[in-house]
Amino acid sequence: MTQRARARSWFALVVAGGLAASVLTVIPGLAATADEARTFALVGSLQSELGCAADWAPDCAETELTATGTPGVFAADFTIPAGSWEYKVAVNDSWDEAYGLNGGGDNIPLTVAGDTAVRVVFDEQPQEGRARGDRGDAARCLRGGIRRRLVADPVRQPGSDEVFYFVMTDRFANGDPANDQGGLEGDRMATGYDPTDKGFYNGGDLAGLRAQLDYIDGLGTTAIWLTPSFKNRPVQGEGSNASAGYHGYWITDFTQIDPHLGTNAELEALIAEAHDKGIKVYFDIITNHTADVIDYEEQQYSYVDQATSPYLDADGAAFEPADFADADTGADFPALDAATSFPYTPSLTADDTELKVPAWLNDPTLYHNRGDSTWEGESVTYGDFSGLDDLMTEHPTVVNGFVDVYQQWIDLGIDGFRIDTAKHVNFEFWEQWSTEVLDYAHGLGKQDFFMFGEVYDADPQKLSPYVRKTDMNSVLDFTFQSQAVSFAAGNSAKNLQSLFAGDDYYTTPDSSATALPTFLGNHDMGVWATS
């Protein structure tokens, strides 16, 4: 897996670290006699930001344009701060003569996203006059514009140039048979270990991965991406539906490496040795669910929407958790009662009441408790993921708890995160969580710490907000996967056009599509190949 590397340019209003691109419209003006000594000034809502005492001040010397080497052309250079502005060109320090949009009285709009160097150019002579050499009585064209560099290199998010080796540790190499059963005793339904069944643990571990670091290094790898490695519920399901948590997505302890894979100390040693070879280590992480530990007393599991059964606070008043998801209002999140607040009544066996780590995960009121997701509407973020306990990620205890969990793994040495099931978590969670986690990594000197989300969708309009509006560095490039596989399968190249056109959705002063990790197949959708 590699980061997308596209050596191409684009037109944009603002380019971080460079100049923006825009040429304003031609503005028709009026003729002047040859002996007039006229002055021209940029006037508008941005003048006070450019050193004038007031805005819309035609007599301010700070925004006056000066003559250039071309007769009748005046210009000046400014640095315009972020914002939405309006301007005109005024003549002779007064409002007696001024030119706006298309030469009329309307102001000319201008929006920039960050401090931007511009050159304002005003052409006193009509365009047709210049073209024909005819000054006559023709209306002059006053060309007011901002001329800036049209082409700039795309911004590349720090840490976005890795070549990933994606490892499902249990299926890679068995370096220590002593941990095959995860320290448990009994048959496969107790230990989860059965190397003859692909649905159970097969024995791969961190020791096996560490023993093959030279091989991985030789492939040109710069970063290893591990599937979730935390302690899992060994087995879920019954009879023919039973299987083990070898994949890592049925977590009961977010602070401990799954004993089937090794120990925290072994992970730390793996990271150190990988770093010595110039290889980073990434974790695949989860924030929206845990293992299936909570049952419902009703023994019903179909999704119940909020219109049918709203959440109730401990006093019986209906409320919407999304109204309290913002970090500024989270402290006021309503108190909940496990017996009355949810459409289903959560229940735990005696053995499971303190199973999860950290301890706050054992509070059943920190889960949505609405039944299985239907993968549409509100159930995308409120429903259980195929029975897995869906956390109430709107609650500040959950947000802050996961900030703390993943900061501790950064302390141990992890270099970045692939974030599982990102679209199944409310957006406010990512706005707070991503900022606090990334700031923490940067505070430890990890300036290249890189986080990319799994937003399972091929539409860049749905993917890009996670890059544009949070501190998530990037998202998996499902658009590339979809269109590249389609093209390789013999379909029209027309879809590739839409792939590249969609890159603009990721463009900001701090981000671009060049950071999107590309892939053709993975553990969710299989490995695509052709003969």
C-alpha positions in Angstrom: 0.0 0.0 0.0 1.4 3.4 -1.0 0.4 7.0 -0.6 -1.1 8.5 -3.8 1.6 10.4 -5.7 0.2 12.6 -8.4 2.5 15.1 -10.0 -0.1 17.5 -11.3 -1.2 21.0 -10.6 -4.6 22.7 -10.1 -6.3 26.1 -9.9 -7.2 27.1 -6.4 -8.1 30.3 -4.5 -5.6 29.7 -1.7 -2.5 27.4 -1.7 -0.8 26.9 1.7 2.8 28.2 1.7 2.4 29.7 -1.8 0.2 32.2 -3.7 -3.4 31.9 -4.7 -4.7 31.9 -8.2 -7.3 34.3 -9.5 -7.7 36.9 -12.2 -10.6 39.3 -11.8 -13.0 40.5 -14.5 -12.3 43.4 -16.9 -13.9 46.6 -15.7 -15.0 49.1 -18.3 -14.3 52.8 -17.3 -14.4 56.2 -18.8 -11.9 58.2 -20.9 -9.6 60.8 -19.6 -7.8 63.6 -21.4 -4.1 63.2 -22.0 -3.0 66.1 -19.7 -4.9 64.8 -16.6 -2.6 63.7 -13.7 -4.8 61.0 -12.1 -4.3 58.8 -9.1 -5.8 55.4 -8.4 -6.4 53.6 -5.1 -7.7 50.3 -3.9 -10.6 51.0 -1.6 -12.8 48.6 0.2 -13.6 46.7 3.4 -10.1 45.4 3.7 -8.3 48.8 3.9 -8.0 48.9 7.7 -6.2 45.5 7.4 -3.8 47.1 4.9 -2.7 50.0 7.1 -5.5 52.6 6.5 -7.2 54.4 9.3 -10.6 53.4 8.0 -12.2 51.2 5.3 -13.7 52.7 2.1 -11.2 55.6 2.3 -10.3 56.8 -1.2 -7.6 59.2 0.1 -5.6 56.6 2.0 -2.0 56.6 0.7 -1.4 53.0 2.0 -3.5 51.5 -0.7 -2.6 53.8 -3.6 -1.5 52.1 -6.8 1.7 53.3 -8.5 2.6 53.6 -12.2 4.2 50.7 -13.9 6.5 50.6 -16.9 3.4 50.3 -19.1 1.7 53.6 -19.8 -1.8 53.7 -18.1 -1.2 50.6 -16.0 -1.0 51.0 -12.2 -0.3 48.4 -9.6 0.6 47.6 -6.0 1.5 44.5 -3.9 -0.5 43.7 -0.7 -0.8 40.8 1.7 -4.5 40.2 2.3 -5.6 38.4 5.4 -8.1 35.5 5.5 -11.7 36.6 5.1 -14.3 37.7 2.7 -13.8 41.2 1.4 -15.2 43.7 -1.2 -13.3 46.4 -3.1 -13.3 49.0 -5.9 -10.8 51.3 -7.6 -11.3 55.0 -6.8 -9.8 57.9 -8.8 -8.1 61.0 -7.5 -8.6 60.3 -3.8 -12.4 60.8 -4.0 -15.7 59.0 -4.8 -16.3 61.3 -7.8 -15.1 58.5 -10.1 -14.8 54.9 -9.0 -15.1 51.5 -10.7 -16.5 48.3 -9.4 -17.8 45.0 -10.8 -17.9 45.2 -14.6 -17.2 48.9 -14.5 -20.4 49.6 -12.5 -21.2 50.6 -9.0 -21.3 47.1 -7.4 -18.4 46.1 -5.2 -16.0 43.4 -6.4 -16.0 40.3 -4.0 -12.9 38.6 -2.9 -12.4 35.7 -0.5 -9.1 34.2 0.7 -8.6 31.4 3.2 -5.3 32.6 4.6 -2.7 35.4 4.5 -2.2 35.8 0.7 0.3 37.9 -1.3 -1.5 39.6 -4.2 -0.7 42.1 -6.9 -3.5 44.5 -7.8 -3.3 45.8 -11.4 -5.4 48.6 -12.8 -5.4 49.3 -16.5 -6.6 52.8 -17.3 -6.8 52.3 -21.1 -9.7 50.4 -22.8 -8.7 46.9 -24.0 -10.0 47.6 -27.5 -8.0 50.8 -27.5 -4.8 49.0 -26.8 -5.5 46.4 -29.4 -6.3 48.9 -32.2 -4.1 51.8 -31.0 -7.3 53.9 -31.0 -7.7 56.2 -28.1 -10.7 58.1 -29.6 -14.0 58.2 -27.6 -14.3 54.5 -27.0 -15.1 53.6 -23.4 -11.9 52.6 -21.6 -11.5 49.3 -19.9 -10.2 49.5 -16.3 -8.7 46.1 -15.6 -8.8 45.7 -11.9 -7.4 42.4 -10.8 -5.3 40.3 -8.6 -2.6 38.5 -10.4 -1.1 35.6 -8.6 0.8 32.4 -9.3 -1.6 30.0 -11.0 0.4 26.8 -10.3 1.7 25.6 -7.0 2.8 22.2 -5.6 0.1 20.4 -3.7 0.3 20.5 0.1 1.5 17.2 1.5 0.4 16.3 5.0 3.3 15.4 7.3 3.8 11.6 7.4 1.9 11.0 4.2 4.7 9.4 2.2 4.7 5.9 3.8 4.7 2.5 2.0 2.6 0.3 4.2 2.9 -3.4 4.9 -0.5 -4.5 6.1 -0.3 -7.4 8.6 -3.0 -9.5 10.2 -0.6 -10.7 12.9 -2.4 -14.0 13.7 -2.0 -15.0 10.0 1.6 -14.0 9.5 4.1 -16.1 11.4 4.1 -18.1 14.6 7.2 -17.1 16.5 6.2 -18.4 19.9 3.9 -21.4 20.2 3.6 -20.9 24.0 1.1 -18.1 23.4 -1.1 -19.9 20.9 -3.9 -20.4 23.4 -3.6 -16.9 24.8 -2.9 -18.2 28.3 -6.3 -19.9 28.5 -7.2 -23.5 29.0 -9.7 -25.8 27.4 -10.9 -26.5 23.8 -11.1 -24.1 21.0 -14.4 -22.6 22.3 -12.5 -21.6 25.4 -9.2 -20.5 24.0 -10.1 -19.5 20.5 -7.2 -21.5 19.0 -7.7 -23.9 16.2 -5.1 -23.7 13.4 -7.3 -26.0 11.2 -10.1 -23.5 11.1 -9.8 -20.1 9.4 -12.4 -18.7 11.7 -10.2 -19.2 14.8 -6.7 -18.2 16.0 -4.0 -19.8 13.9 -0.9 -18.9 16.0 0.7 -15.9 14.4 2.2 -13.4 16.9 4.4 -10.4 17.4 7.4 -12.7 17.9 6.8 -14.1 14.4 6.5 -10.6 12.9 9.7 -9.5 14.6 11.6 -12.4 13.3 10.6 -11.4 9.7 11.5 -7.7 9.9 14.4 -8.1 7.5 12.1 -9.6 5.0 9.5 -6.8 5.4 12.3 -4.2 5.2 13.5 -5.8 2.0 10.2 -5.2 0.3 10.7 -1.5 0.6 8.3 -1.1 3.5 8.5 2.2 5.5 5.5 1.4 7.9 3.9 -1.7 9.2 0.1 -1.4 9.7 -1.2 -4.0 12.3 -4.8 -5.1 12.4 -6.3 -4.3 15.9 -4.0 -5.9 18.4 -5.8 -5.4 21.7 -7.1 -8.2 23.9 -10.3 -9.7 22.4 -13.1 -11.8 23.6 -11.7 -15.2 22.4 -14.9 -16.6 21.0 -18.3 -15.2 20.1 -21.3 -17.0 18.7 -22.6 -20.5 19.1 -22.4 -23.8 17.1 -21.7 -23.2 13.4 -21.8 -19.5 14.0 -19.0 -19.5 16.5 -15.6 -17.9 15.6 -12.7 -16.3 17.3 -11.4 -12.8 17.6 -8.2 -13.4 15.7 -8.9 -10.3 13.6 -8.8 -8.0 16.6 -12.2 -6.3 16.3 -13.9 -7.8 19.4 -12.0 -5.9 22.1 -12.5 -6.2 25.8 -9.3 -4.5 26.9 -8.0 -1.5 25.1 -4.8 -1.2 27.2 -3.3 -4.7 26.6 -2.0 -6.6 23.6 -4.1 -9.7 23.0 -2.2 -12.6 24.8 -2.6 -14.7 21.7 -0.2 -12.2 20.0 2.2 -11.4 22.8 2.7 -8.7 25.4 3.0 -5.0 25.6 6.7 -5.4 26.2 7.0 -7.5 23.1 5.2 -4.8 21.1 7.6 -2.2 22.5 10.6 -4.3 21.4 9.1 -4.8 18.0 8.7 -1.0 17.6 12.2 -0.3 18.7 13.7 -2.8 16.3 11.5 -1.6 13.4 12.6 2.0 14.1 16.2 0.9 13.9 15.4 -0.2 10.4 13.6 3.0 9.5 10.2 1.4 9.7 7.3 2.9 11.5 4.6 0.9 13.3 0.9 1.8 12.9 -2.1 0.6 14.9 -5.5 -0.2 13.5 -7.8 1.3 16.2 -11.5 1.2 17.2 -13.6 3.8 19.0 -17.2 2.9 18.1 -17.7 -0.6 19.6 -16.4 -3.3 21.9 -16.9 -7.0 21.9 -20.5 -8.3 22.2 -20.8 -8.3 26.0 -24.1 -6.5 26.6 -27.3 -8.4 26.0 -30.9 -7.0 26.0 -33.4 -8.2 28.5 -36.1 -8.1 25.8 -34.1 -10.6 23.8 -34.9 -8.5 20.7 -32.2 -6.9 18.5 -33.9 -5.1 15.7 -33.1 -1.4 15.5 -35.5 1.0 17.2 -35.3 4.5 15.9 -35.5 7.6 18.1 -38.8 8.7 16.6 -40.3 5.5 18.0 -38.5 5.4 21.3 -36.4 8.5 22.2 -33.7 8.5 24.8 -34.9 9.5 28.3 -32.8 11.1 31.0 -32.9 9.7 34.5 -35.9 11.9 35.2 -37.8 10.7 32.2 -37.3 13.7 29.9 -36.7 12.9 26.2 -33.4 14.2 24.7 -31.2 13.8 21.6 -27.6 12.8 22.4 -26.4 14.7 19.3 -27.5 17.9 21.0 -24.8 17.3 23.6 -22.0 16.0 21.4 -20.1 19.3 21.2 -17.1 19.5 23.5 -18.3 22.8 24.9 -21.7 21.4 26.0 -20.7 17.8 26.9 -20.4 18.6 30.6 -24.1 19.0 30.6 -24.8 15.5 29.2 -28.0 14.2 30.8 -27.7 11.6 33.6 -28.9 8.2 32.4 -30.6 5.2 34.0 -29.9 1.7 32.5 -33.4 0.6 33.4 -35.4 3.4 31.8 -33.3 5.5 29.4 -33.0 3.2 26.4 -35.4 1.4 24.0 -33.7 -1.9 25.1 -32.7 -2.7 28.7 -29.0 -3.6 28.8 -28.0 -6.6 30.9 -24.7 -8.2 31.8 -23.8 -11.6 33.2 -22.1 -11.7 36.6 -18.8 -12.7 34.9 -19.0 -9.8 32.5 -19.8 -6.8 34.8 -16.1 -5.9 35.1 -14.8 -7.6 32.0 -13.8 -4.5 30.0 -10.8 -2.2 30.4 -10.7 0.7 31.1 -13.3 0.4 33.8 -15.6 3.1 32.3 -16.4 0.7 29.5 -18.4 -1.4 31.9 -21.0 1.3 32.4 -24.0 0.1 30.2 -25.4 3.7 30.0 -22.3 4.6 27.8 -23.7 2.5 24.9 -26.5 3.3 22.5 -28.6 0.2 23.3 -30.9 0.6 20.2 -30.3 -2.8 18.4 -28.5 -3.8 15.3 -27.7 -1.1 12.7 -29.6 -1.2 9.4 -26.7 0.7 7.8 -28.8 3.6 6.9 -30.2 6.8 8.5 -29.5 7.4 12.2 -28.6 3.7 12.7 -25.3 4.3 11.0 -24.0 6.0 14.1 -26.5 4.7 16.8 -26.9 1.0 15.8 -24.9 -2.0 17.0 -22.4 -3.2 14.5 -23.7 -6.7 13.9 -24.3 -7.2 17.6 -21.1 -5.5 18.9 -21.7 -3.1 21.7 -22.0 0.3 20.1 -20.6 3.1 22.3 -22.4 6.4 22.9 -19.6 8.4 21.3 -21.6 11.6 21.9 -20.8 11.3 25.6 -17.8 13.2 27.0 -16.8 10.2 29.1 -16.3 8.1 25.9 -14.5 10.9 24.0 -12.1 11.7 26.9 -11.7 8.0 27.7 -10.5 7.2 24.2 -8.3 10.2 24.0 -6.5 8.9 27.1 -6.4 5.3 25.8 -4.7 6.2 22.5 -2.4 8.8 24.0 -1.0 6.0 26.1 -0.2 3.9 23.0 1.6 6.9 21.5 3.7 7.0 24.7 4.6 3.4 24.0 6.0 4.3 20.6 3.2 3.9 18.0 3.7 6.2 15.0 0.2 6.5 13.6 -3.3 5.2 13.5 -5.7 3.7 10.9 -9.1 4.5 12.4 -11.7 1.8 11.9 -15.4 2.4 11.1 -15.0 6.2 11.2 -18.3 6.9 9.5 -20.1 5.0 12.3 -19.1 7.6 14.8 -20.6 11.1 15.2 -18.6 13.8 13.5 -18.2 15.8 16.7 -16.3 13.0 18.3 -13.6 13.2 15.5 -13.4 17.0 15.7 -12.4 16.7 19.4 -10.6 13.4 19.5 -8.4 13.9 16.5 -7.2 17.3 17.6 -6.3 16.2 21.1 -4.6 13.0 20.0 -2.6 14.7 17.2 -1.6 17.6 19.4 -0.4 15.1 22.0 1.7 13.3 19.4 3.2 16.6 18.2 4.0 17.5 21.8 6.1 14.4 22.1 8.1 15.4 19.0 6.2 13.1 16.6 5.7 15.7 13.9 5.0 13.0 11.3 2.4 11.3 13.3 -0.3 10.3 10.7 -3.9 9.2 11.2 -6.2 8.0 8.4 -9.8 7.0 8.7 -11.7 4.1 7.2 -14.8 5.8 5.8 -16.3 3.0 3.8 -17.5 5.0 0.8 -16.2 5.8 -2.7 -17.8 9.3 -2.9 -15.1 12.0 -2.3 -17.9 14.4 -1.1 -18.5 12.1 1.8 -14.9 11.2 2.4 -13.3 14.7 2.3 -15.0 16.3 5.3 -13.0 14.0 7.6 -9.9 15.6 6.1 -11.2 19.2 5.7 -13.0 19.6 9.0 -11.1 17.4 11.5 -7.4 16.8 12.4 -7.6 13.4 10.8 -4.7 13.6 8.4 -6.3 11.5 5.7 -8.8 8.8 4.8 -8.4 5.5 2.9 -8.8 6.1 -0.8 -11.9 4.0 -1.4 -12.5 6.2 -4.5 -9.3 5.0 -6.1 -9.9 1.4 -5.1 -13.3 1.4 -6.8 -12.4 3.2 -10.0 -9.0 1.5 -10.5 -10.5 -2.0 -10.1 -13.3 -1.0 -12.4 -10.9 0.1 -15.1 -8.6 -2.9 -14.7 -11.7 -5.1 -15.1 -12.2 -3.7 -18.6 -14.6 -0.8 -17.9 -14.4 2.6 -19.5 -11.6 5.0 -18.4 -14.3 7.7 -18.0 -14.6 6.9 -14.3 -10.9 7.7 -13.8 -11.7 11.2 -14.9 -14.1 11.5 -12.0 -11.6 10.0 -9.6 -9.0 12.7 -10.3 -11.7 15.5 -10.5 -12.8 14.5 -7.0 -9.3 15.4 -5.6 -10.4 19.1 -5.4 -12.6 18.2 -2.5 -9.6 17.5 -0.3 -7.7 20.7 -1.2 -7.2 23.2 1.7 -4.2 25.2 2.8 -3.2 22.2 4.9 -4.3 19.2 2.9 -4.6 17.6 -0.5 -5.5 14.2 -2.1 -1.8 13.3 -2.3 -2.0 12.0 1.3 -4.8 9.4 0.6 -3.5 5.9 1.2 -4.3 3.8 -1.9 -5.1 0.1 -2.0 -6.8 -2.4 -4.3 -7.9 -5.0 -1.8 -7.9 -5.6 2.0 -9.2 -7.8 4.7 -12.7 -6.5 4.3 -13.2 -6.8 0.6 -10.7 -9.4 -0.3 -7.6 -9.2 -2.6 -8.4 -8.4 -6.2 -6.3 -10.0 -8.9 -6.5 -10.8 -12.6 -4.7 -13.2 -14.9 
